Amino acid sequence: MLSCLSKFWVYILVFTVLSFLTTTHLMFNSIFEERHLEPLFTINSSDLTVVVQVDSNLTSSWNARKSRHPYHRNEVLEPYYVDRNVTKFCPKVPSRLEGKVQLVKEATPTFQDLVNEFRNSSLQSDGRFQPANCIPRFLVAIVVPYRGRFEHLNIFLRNIHPFIQRHQVDYTIFIVEQAGNGPFNRGMLMNVGFVEAMKIRPFDCFIFHDVDLLPEDDRNIYSCPDQPRHMSVAVDIFRYKLPYRDIFGGISALSAEHFQLVNGYSNTFWGWGGEDDDMSMRIRMKGLHLLRYPPSIARYTMLPHEKQKANPNRFEKLYLGRKRFKNEGLNSLEYRRISIRPCKLFTWIFVELTPPHQENIFIAIIKNSYLVRVLTDLVSWGE
């Protein structure tokens, strides 16, 4: 009977089966299993590295750093000034932590009202904050992919600035906005944020942050340990439980070194979903693993929002991710920067994204699937 089937229908059948198996694997891959929970406030090897790096910046001949990142294109970064009168490092465990914080869930009437709230703060004109009385251990970029959620952005900024300032890190918030009204590409915007931020300062830590998530406990430190960290472990809409073991969405922390190692996020996920699971796969493929604070600390409130249109091909793209990630990500990123502007509360980056060359998913599965090749041989044998 198999000899009577056309190759076309065999391909359709196998494609359907593979899609179903991929979906099932993602849904039931050790749901709620705990993985690599990091003890609170442990000192790891990266602390010593940071101390050495910062200490080298205090030599008498030092006044600026040149980029070693390939995306800087030999640009000279602005000087990273250090107050010579401050000689002590910020504590590994910040001294002003409060634990559970009181969230502000309402937006100010106008953006100027929001700016006025921080009129007497130490924020610089580009959304940067530097501790005044100690040398920060991390230079952190907070990258927020954004489009059309001004109320959420208002609420996010009201909460996030006082929250991170208690961590005593040198940080800058980057709002990366996608132009147009086509499908949203979260992964691509985060790649853009990384590239553009590294042109400004030699950030060693990147926090990729959804605009609708508010941290509830300031013991959830916004820094980068020696492995990638999934930050949003316990979210209220998921009843403060981890949806599945390898989730890496919402908020994540990666060092600049690790982000380059995994080639950034995939640029191919247009629409909601998929890019975070693809990043989780990239991390594992490079021999890294995910760290997490306990759910009693890594807690978040999600602001209500309309559900976005899902990417209909996300599972197929995840299936092909293992073979694609070395050549697709940071090294294939294409975009046009329309504007970059320092604001009081953040640096705004407005970009037009360029869709990458879209491979034919169906043909790719046909070419790479052993099962399909076997069935094709059977059909050919029966003809």
C-alpha positions as CSV (number, residue, x, y, z in Angstrom):
1,M,0.0,0.0,0.0
2,L,2.9,2.3,0.7
3,S,4.0,2.1,-2.9
4,C,0.7,3.8,-3.8
5,L,1.4,6.8,-1.7
6,S,2.9,9.9,-3.3
7,K,6.0,11.4,-1.8
8,F,4.1,14.6,-1.2
9,W,1.7,12.9,1.2
10,V,4.5,11.1,3.0
11,Y,6.2,14.4,3.5
12,I,3.1,16.0,4.9
13,L,2.5,13.1,7.3
14,V,6.1,13.2,8.6
15,F,6.0,17.0,9.0
16,T,2.9,16.7,11.1
17,V,4.3,14.0,13.3
18,L,7.6,15.9,13.9
19,S,5.6,19.1,14.8
20,F,3.5,17.1,17.3
21,L,6.6,15.5,18.9
22,T,8.4,18.8,19.2
23,T,5.4,20.5,20.8
24,T,4.9,17.5,23.2
25,H,8.5,17.6,24.2
26,L,8.4,21.3,25.1
27,M,5.2,21.0,27.1
28,F,6.2,17.9,29.2
29,N,9.9,18.4,29.5
30,S,10.1,18.0,33.3
31,I,7.4,20.5,34.2
32,F,8.0,22.3,37.5
33,E,11.3,20.5,38.0
34,E,13.9,22.5,40.0
35,R,17.2,23.0,38.2
36,H,20.5,24.5,39.4
37,L,19.1,26.8,42.1
38,E,21.8,29.1,43.1
39,P,22.3,29.8,46.8
40,L,21.7,33.3,47.9
41,F,24.6,35.8,47.7
42,T,27.3,33.3,47.2
43,I,30.7,34.6,46.1
44,N,31.7,33.0,42.8
45,S,34.8,33.3,40.5
46,S,33.3,36.2,38.6
47,D,33.6,38.4,41.7
48,L,37.4,38.1,41.7
49,T,37.5,38.8,38.0
50,V,35.4,42.0,38.5
51,V,37.7,43.1,41.3
52,V,40.8,42.7,39.2
53,Q,39.1,44.5,36.2
54,V,37.9,47.5,38.3
55,D,41.2,47.7,40.2
56,S,43.1,47.9,36.9
57,N,41.0,50.9,36.0
58,L,42.3,52.9,39.0
59,T,45.9,53.1,37.7
60,S,47.3,56.6,37.2
61,S,47.6,56.2,33.5
62,W,44.0,55.0,33.0
63,N,41.3,57.4,31.7
64,A,39.4,55.5,29.0
65,R,38.9,52.1,27.5
66,K,38.8,50.9,23.9
67,S,36.4,48.3,22.8
68,R,37.4,44.7,22.4
69,H,34.0,43.7,21.2
70,P,33.8,43.1,17.4
71,Y,30.6,45.2,17.0
72,H,32.3,48.3,18.2
73,R,34.2,48.7,14.9
74,N,37.2,50.3,16.7
75,E,35.1,53.1,18.2
76,V,36.6,54.7,21.2
77,L,34.2,54.4,24.1
78,E,33.5,57.4,26.3
79,P,35.6,57.6,29.5
80,Y,34.3,55.5,32.4
81,Y,35.1,58.0,35.1
82,V,35.8,56.8,38.6
83,D,35.9,59.1,41.7
84,R,39.5,58.8,42.9
85,N,38.4,59.6,46.4
86,V,36.3,56.4,46.5
87,T,38.6,53.4,47.1
88,K,36.3,50.7,48.5
89,F,34.2,48.4,46.3
90,C,30.5,48.1,46.7
91,P,29.5,45.2,49.0
92,K,28.8,41.8,47.4
93,V,25.6,41.8,49.4
94,P,24.1,45.3,49.0
95,S,23.5,47.0,52.3
96,R,20.2,48.7,51.6
97,L,18.0,45.8,50.6
98,E,14.4,45.7,51.9
99,G,13.2,42.3,50.8
100,K,9.6,42.5,49.6
101,V,9.0,45.9,47.9
102,Q,5.8,48.0,47.5
103,L,5.0,48.1,43.8
104,V,3.5,51.1,42.1
105,K,1.0,49.9,39.5
106,E,-0.3,53.2,38.2
107,A,1.2,55.4,35.6
108,T,1.8,59.1,36.1
109,P,-0.6,61.4,34.1
110,T,2.2,62.6,31.8
111,F,5.7,61.6,31.0
112,Q,6.9,64.9,32.4
113,D,5.3,64.0,35.7
114,L,7.3,60.8,35.7
115,V,10.5,62.7,35.0
116,N,9.7,65.1,37.9
117,E,9.5,62.2,40.3
118,F,13.2,61.6,39.7
119,R,14.2,65.2,39.6
120,N,16.3,64.9,42.8
121,S,17.7,61.5,42.0
122,S,21.3,60.7,40.9
123,L,20.2,59.6,37.4
124,Q,22.2,61.0,34.5
125,S,20.8,62.3,31.3
126,D,20.8,58.9,29.5
127,G,19.2,56.8,32.2
128,R,22.4,55.9,33.9
129,F,23.0,55.5,37.6
130,Q,26.4,55.2,39.4
131,P,26.8,54.5,43.1
132,A,28.2,57.5,44.8
133,N,30.1,56.0,47.8
134,C,31.6,52.8,46.4
135,I,33.1,51.3,43.2
136,P,30.5,49.2,41.5
137,R,31.3,45.6,40.7
138,F,29.2,45.4,37.6
139,L,28.5,47.6,34.6
140,V,25.0,46.6,33.7
141,A,22.8,47.3,30.6
142,I,19.1,46.8,31.1
143,V,17.7,46.1,27.6
144,V,13.9,46.4,27.2
145,P,12.4,45.4,23.8
146,Y,9.4,47.7,23.3
147,R,6.6,48.9,21.1
148,G,3.3,50.6,21.8
149,R,3.1,50.0,25.6
150,F,3.6,53.5,26.9
151,E,1.6,53.0,30.1
152,H,3.5,49.8,30.9
153,L,6.8,51.7,30.2
154,N,5.7,54.5,32.6
155,I,4.9,52.0,35.4
156,F,8.1,50.0,34.7
157,L,10.3,53.0,35.0
158,R,8.6,54.1,38.2
159,N,9.4,50.8,39.8
160,I,12.7,49.6,38.3
161,H,15.0,52.6,39.0
162,P,14.6,52.7,42.8
163,F,14.7,48.9,42.8
164,I,18.1,48.5,41.0
165,Q,19.7,51.5,42.7
166,R,19.6,49.5,45.9
167,H,21.8,46.9,44.2
168,Q,24.7,49.4,44.0
169,V,25.6,48.6,40.4
170,D,26.4,51.0,37.6
171,Y,23.5,50.5,35.2
172,T,21.8,52.1,32.2
173,I,18.4,51.4,30.8
174,F,18.0,51.0,27.1
175,I,14.5,51.0,25.5
176,V,14.8,49.4,22.1
177,E,11.7,50.3,20.1
178,Q,10.7,48.5,16.9
179,A,9.4,50.8,14.1
180,G,6.3,50.0,12.1
181,N,3.4,47.7,12.8
182,G,4.6,44.4,11.5
183,P,5.1,41.3,13.6
184,F,7.1,42.0,16.8
185,N,10.6,40.5,17.0
186,R,11.7,40.4,20.6
187,G,14.9,38.4,20.0
188,M,16.1,40.7,17.3
189,L,15.5,43.8,19.4
190,M,17.5,42.4,22.2
191,N,20.4,41.7,19.8
192,V,20.1,45.3,18.7
193,G,20.2,46.5,22.3
194,F,23.3,44.5,22.9
195,V,25.2,45.8,19.9
196,E,24.1,49.5,20.4
197,A,24.8,49.4,24.1
198,M,28.3,48.0,23.6
199,K,29.1,51.0,21.3
200,I,28.5,53.3,24.2
201,R,30.2,51.5,27.2
202,P,31.9,48.2,27.7
203,F,29.1,46.6,29.7
204,D,30.0,43.3,31.2
205,C,26.4,42.3,32.2
206,F,23.2,42.4,30.3
207,I,19.7,42.1,31.8
208,F,17.0,41.4,29.1
209,H,13.8,42.6,30.6
210,D,10.1,42.5,29.5
211,V,8.4,45.9,30.1
212,D,5.4,44.3,31.8
213,L,7.2,42.5,34.6
214,L,7.8,44.2,37.9
215,P,10.2,42.7,40.5
216,E,8.6,42.1,44.0
217,D,11.8,41.4,46.1
218,D,15.0,43.4,45.9
219,R,17.1,40.4,47.0
220,N,16.7,39.4,43.4
221,I,20.0,41.0,42.5
222,Y,20.4,42.5,39.0
223,S,23.9,41.3,38.2
224,C,25.5,38.5,36.2
225,P,27.0,35.4,37.9
226,D,29.4,33.0,36.2
227,Q,26.5,31.2,34.4
228,P,23.4,32.6,32.6
229,R,20.6,33.4,35.1
230,H,16.9,33.2,34.5
231,M,15.5,36.0,36.7
232,S,11.7,35.7,36.4
233,V,11.3,32.4,38.2
234,A,8.0,33.0,39.9
235,V,5.4,35.1,38.1
236,D,2.0,35.9,39.6
237,I,-0.1,34.8,36.5
238,F,1.7,31.3,36.8
239,R,0.8,31.1,40.5
240,Y,4.4,31.8,41.3
241,K,5.5,28.4,39.8
242,L,8.1,27.7,37.1
243,P,6.1,26.7,34.0
244,Y,8.8,24.3,32.8
245,R,12.4,23.5,33.5
246,D,14.3,25.1,30.6
247,I,12.3,28.3,30.4
248,F,14.4,31.4,29.8
249,G,11.8,34.0,29.0
250,G,10.6,37.1,30.7
251,I,13.8,38.4,32.3
252,S,17.3,36.9,31.9
253,A,20.8,37.9,32.8
254,L,23.9,37.0,30.7
255,S,27.4,38.3,30.7
256,A,28.6,40.0,27.5
257,E,31.0,37.1,27.1
258,H,28.3,34.5,27.3
259,F,26.0,36.5,25.0
260,Q,28.6,36.5,22.3
261,L,29.5,32.9,22.9
262,V,25.9,31.7,22.1
263,N,25.7,34.2,19.2
264,G,22.9,36.2,20.8
265,Y,19.2,35.5,20.2
266,S,17.8,34.1,17.0
267,N,16.5,36.8,14.6
268,T,13.9,34.5,13.0
269,F,11.1,34.5,15.6
270,W,8.5,37.0,14.3
271,G,5.5,37.2,16.6
272,W,5.1,36.0,20.1
273,G,7.1,33.1,21.5
274,G,10.0,30.8,20.7
275,E,13.1,33.1,21.0
276,D,13.5,32.4,24.7
277,D,13.4,28.6,24.3
278,D,15.8,28.9,21.4
279,M,18.2,30.9,23.7
280,S,17.9,28.2,26.4
281,M,18.9,25.6,23.8
282,R,21.9,27.8,22.7
283,I,23.1,28.0,26.3
284,R,23.0,24.2,26.7
285,M,24.7,23.6,23.4
286,K,27.6,25.7,24.6
287,G,28.0,23.7,27.8
288,L,26.5,26.4,30.0
289,H,23.6,25.9,32.4
290,L,20.8,28.0,33.9
291,L,21.0,29.5,37.4
292,R,18.0,30.7,39.4
293,Y,17.2,32.3,42.7
294,P,14.6,30.5,44.8
295,P,11.0,31.3,43.8
296,S,10.5,32.9,47.2
297,I,12.8,35.7,46.0
298,A,12.7,35.8,42.2
299,R,9.1,36.9,42.2
300,Y,7.4,39.2,39.7
301,T,4.0,40.8,39.0
302,M,2.9,40.9,35.3
303,L,1.0,43.9,34.2
304,P,-2.3,43.1,32.4
305,H,-2.0,43.3,28.6
306,E,-3.6,42.0,25.4
307,K,-2.3,38.6,24.2
308,Q,0.0,39.0,21.2
309,K,-0.3,37.0,18.0
310,A,1.8,33.9,18.3
311,N,4.5,32.9,15.8
312,P,2.9,30.0,13.9
313,N,6.2,28.5,13.0
314,R,7.9,28.8,16.4
315,F,8.0,25.0,17.0
316,E,9.4,24.2,13.6
317,K,12.1,26.9,14.1
318,L,13.0,25.4,17.5
319,Y,13.4,22.0,15.8
320,L,16.0,23.5,13.5
321,G,17.7,25.6,16.1
322,R,20.6,23.3,16.9
323,K,21.8,23.4,13.3
324,R,21.2,27.1,12.9
325,F,22.5,29.0,15.9
326,K,26.2,29.1,15.0
327,N,25.4,31.1,11.8
328,E,22.2,32.9,12.9
329,G,22.0,35.5,15.6
330,L,24.4,38.3,16.3
331,N,26.5,37.5,13.3
332,S,23.5,37.7,10.9
333,L,21.8,40.7,12.5
334,E,20.6,43.4,10.0
335,Y,18.7,46.6,11.0
336,R,18.6,50.3,10.4
337,R,19.0,52.6,13.4
338,I,16.5,55.4,12.9
339,S,17.4,57.3,16.1
340,I,19.2,57.0,19.4
341,R,18.5,59.6,22.0
342,P,19.4,60.0,25.7
343,C,16.5,60.7,27.9
344,K,16.4,61.4,31.6
345,L,15.2,58.0,32.5
346,F,16.6,55.8,29.7
347,T,18.4,55.7,26.4
348,W,15.9,55.4,23.5
349,I,16.9,53.3,20.5
350,F,14.5,53.4,17.6
351,V,15.1,50.8,14.8
352,E,13.7,49.3,11.7
353,L,14.3,45.6,11.6
354,T,15.4,43.8,8.5
355,P,13.9,40.3,8.1
356,P,16.6,37.7,7.5
357,H,16.5,35.4,4.6
358,Q,13.7,32.9,5.4
359,E,14.5,29.3,4.8
360,N,11.8,27.0,3.7
361,I,11.0,25.1,6.9
362,F,9.4,22.2,5.2
363,I,12.2,21.7,2.8
364,A,14.8,22.0,5.6
365,I,13.1,19.2,7.6
366,I,12.9,17.0,4.5
367,K,16.6,17.4,3.9
368,N,17.7,16.9,7.5
369,S,15.3,14.3,8.9
370,Y,16.5,10.7,8.9
371,L,13.0,9.4,9.2
372,V,11.9,11.3,6.1
373,R,14.8,9.9,4.1
374,V,13.9,6.4,5.1
375,L,10.3,6.8,4.1
376,T,11.3,8.4,0.8
377,D,13.5,5.4,0.1
378,L,10.5,3.1,0.8
379,V,8.3,5.0,-1.5
380,S,11.0,4.9,-4.2
381,W,11.5,1.2,-3.7
382,G,7.7,0.5,-4.1
383,E,7.3,2.4,-7.3
